[in-house]
Amino acid sequence: MLIRPAVPQDALAVARVHVRSWQAAYRGLLPAEYLDSLRPEDRAARYDFSHTAPLRPRTIVAEIQQGICGFATTMPSQDLPDRGELCALYLAPEFWGRGVGLALIEAARAHLLEQGFGSAVLWLLKGNVRGERFYRRDGWLPDGACKSDRIWDIDVEDFRYVRPLP
């Protein structure tokens, strides 16, 4: 497995992982008709992997012989400017529990540390039990903050988790 920065040509492959992961992980948490309507082509058009500026989102991918099987996106936190943020971590469902997520989150944490952040935050969708278990095993803990948000035309409630980076 290769962990590397995403490039513009990765947009559709990343979008396929993103859509498949949402459709599996959020089934029962988001409306089925919404999940079933997700299309990788629509999501790929929203990605921009061409920038390298430190204060912009940065996406890394996990690649195997068959192609991209997961990705993680980091950036400075919008809520707490002195912290980094893990904005996204998604895997193709067939790679859940196989160490790909751990490799991606370790690389994402290392990147945030290199950017000078001593701690990081992430927002977790209410009811995402699998995600909560994964993040808690990696040392992330809820800090009590929650927010209602509108993500891709769906109202959701998220809880903030924090983790020191050293």
Secondary structure, DSSP 8 states (H G I E B T S, - for coil): -EEEE--GGGHHHHHHHHHHHHHHHTBTTB-HHHHHH--HHHHHTT-------TTS-EEEEEEETTEEEEEEEEEE-SSSTTSEEEEEEEE-GGGTTTTHHHHHHHHHHHHHHHTT-SEEEEEEETT-HHHHHHHHHTT-EEEEEEEEEEETTEEEEEEEEEEE--
